[in-house]
Amino acid sequence: MSKMSELSMLLEELISCGEKLTATAKSLKDFYSSDEQPTAAPEKPRKTTTKQKADPAPVEEAPAAEPATPEKALSKEDVRALLAGKAAEADGAYKAQVRDLVRKYGNGGSLTDVDPKDYAALAAEVEAIGNAG
């Protein structure tokens, strides 16, 4: 393998890792910026001795389905991360479809041309790419 093709492959892997890191960071941000308040005060940690073991914390199960609440407005950064993630999926197989959707919603073919009120519709269509059953 030549040095240039090896470098190209490493750069593609680095880009993919960066996109995954961005998606993970967004998920963590959404999780921790939730409007929900904790239902109970957190327990104080117990001191343990060498003969005692701490009880594992009870695991709360997430509800199976979220109640129907109005979604918070998507930011341009949220939509951009979603577009980049979908375009990178399946080794870039959806890149052209993502580009076509951006052109559909933004006359100039750029996310900056998309009206913020259309972000939710654009996001819904992007998420549907590749999920046809």
VEXDREN-2710 file (C-alpha; in Angstrom, 1 decimal):
% VEXDREN-2710
k/r/px/py/pz
1/MET/0.0/0.0/0.0
2/SER/1.4/3.4/-0.9
3/LYS/2.0/6.0/1.7
4/MET/-0.6/8.3/0.1
5/SER/-3.3/5.7/0.1
6/GLU/-2.5/4.7/3.6
7/LEU/-2.6/8.4/4.7
8/SER/-5.9/8.8/2.9
9/MET/-7.4/5.8/4.7
10/LEU/-6.2/7.1/8.0
11/LEU/-7.7/10.5/7.4
12/GLU/-11.1/8.9/6.5
13/GLU/-11.0/7.0/9.7
14/LEU/-10.1/10.1/11.7
15/ILE/-13.0/12.0/10.1
16/SER/-15.4/9.1/10.9
17/CYS/-14.2/9.1/14.5
18/GLY/-14.8/12.8/14.7
19/GLU/-18.3/12.5/13.4
20/LYS/-19.1/9.7/15.9
21/LEU/-17.6/11.8/18.7
22/THR/-19.8/14.8/17.7
23/ALA/-22.9/12.6/17.7
24/THR/-22.0/11.2/21.1
25/ALA/-21.4/14.6/22.5
26/LYS/-24.7/15.8/21.2
27/SER/-26.5/12.8/22.7
28/LEU/-24.8/13.5/26.1
29/LYS/-25.7/17.2/25.9
30/ASP/-29.4/16.3/25.1
31/PHE/-29.4/13.8/28.0
32/TYR/-28.0/16.1/30.6
33/SER/-29.9/19.2/29.5
34/SER/-33.2/17.5/29.9
35/ASP/-35.9/19.6/31.6
36/GLU/-36.9/16.7/33.9
37/GLN/-36.1/17.0/37.6
38/PRO/-34.8/14.1/39.6
39/THR/-37.6/12.3/41.4
40/ALA/-35.6/11.6/44.5
41/ALA/-32.6/13.2/46.2
42/PRO/-29.4/11.2/45.4
43/GLU/-28.3/9.0/48.2
44/LYS/-25.1/9.9/50.1
45/PRO/-22.4/7.4/49.4
46/ARG/-21.8/4.9/52.2
47/LYS/-18.4/4.3/53.6
48/THR/-17.4/0.7/53.2
49/THR/-14.9/-1.3/55.1
50/THR/-12.8/-4.1/53.8
51/LYS/-15.4/-6.6/55.0
52/GLN/-18.4/-4.7/53.6
53/LYS/-19.2/-4.2/49.9
54/ALA/-21.3/-1.3/48.7
55/ASP/-24.7/-2.1/47.4
56/PRO/-25.0/-1.4/43.7
57/ALA/-27.1/1.6/42.9
58/PRO/-30.6/0.7/41.7
59/VAL/-31.0/1.0/38.0
60/GLU/-33.9/3.1/36.8
61/GLU/-35.4/1.8/33.6
62/ALA/-36.2/4.4/30.9
63/PRO/-39.8/4.6/29.8
64/ALA/-40.6/2.5/26.7
65/ALA/-42.1/5.4/24.9
66/GLU/-41.7/9.1/25.5
67/PRO/-44.9/10.9/26.2
68/ALA/-46.1/13.1/23.3
69/THR/-44.4/16.4/24.1
70/PRO/-43.5/19.2/21.7
71/GLU/-39.9/18.8/20.6
72/LYS/-37.5/21.6/21.2
73/ALA/-36.4/23.5/18.2
74/LEU/-33.4/22.1/16.4
75/SER/-30.4/24.3/16.1
76/LYS/-28.4/24.6/12.9
77/GLU/-25.5/22.7/14.7
78/ASP/-27.9/19.9/15.5
79/VAL/-29.1/19.6/11.9
80/ARG/-25.5/19.9/10.6
81/ALA/-24.4/17.0/12.9
82/LEU/-27.4/14.9/11.7
83/LEU/-26.6/15.6/8.1
84/ALA/-22.9/14.8/8.5
85/GLY/-23.7/11.6/10.4
86/LYS/-26.1/10.4/7.7
87/ALA/-23.8/11.3/4.9
88/ALA/-21.0/9.3/6.5
89/GLU/-23.1/6.2/7.1
90/ALA/-22.5/3.1/5.0
91/ASP/-19.2/4.5/3.6
92/GLY/-20.9/7.6/2.2
93/ALA/-23.7/5.8/0.4
94/TYR/-26.3/8.4/1.5
95/LYS/-24.2/11.5/0.7
96/ALA/-26.0/12.3/-2.5
97/GLN/-29.4/11.8/-0.9
98/VAL/-28.5/14.1/1.9
99/ARG/-27.2/16.8/-0.5
100/ASP/-30.5/16.5/-2.5
101/LEU/-32.5/17.1/0.7
102/VAL/-30.5/20.2/1.6
103/ARG/-31.1/21.5/-1.9
104/LYS/-34.8/20.8/-1.6
105/TYR/-35.1/22.8/1.6
106/GLY/-32.5/25.5/0.9
107/ASN/-32.6/26.9/-2.6
108/GLY/-28.8/27.5/-2.6
109/GLY/-28.0/23.9/-1.7
110/SER/-26.4/24.9/1.6
111/LEU/-27.7/24.5/5.2
112/THR/-27.3/28.3/5.6
113/ASP/-30.0/28.7/3.0
114/VAL/-32.5/26.5/4.9
115/ASP/-35.1/28.3/6.9
116/PRO/-34.8/27.4/10.6
117/LYS/-38.6/26.6/10.7
118/ASP/-37.8/23.7/8.2
119/TYR/-35.1/22.1/10.3
120/ALA/-37.5/19.6/11.9
121/ALA/-38.9/18.5/8.5
122/LEU/-35.4/18.3/7.0
123/ALA/-34.2/16.2/10.0
124/ALA/-37.2/13.9/9.7
125/GLU/-36.5/13.2/6.1
126/VAL/-32.8/12.7/6.7
127/GLU/-33.5/10.2/9.5
128/ALA/-35.8/8.3/7.1
129/ILE/-32.9/7.8/4.6
130/GLY/-31.8/4.2/4.6
131/ASN/-34.6/3.1/6.9
132/ALA/-37.1/2.1/4.3
133/GLY/-38.4/-1.3/5.1
END
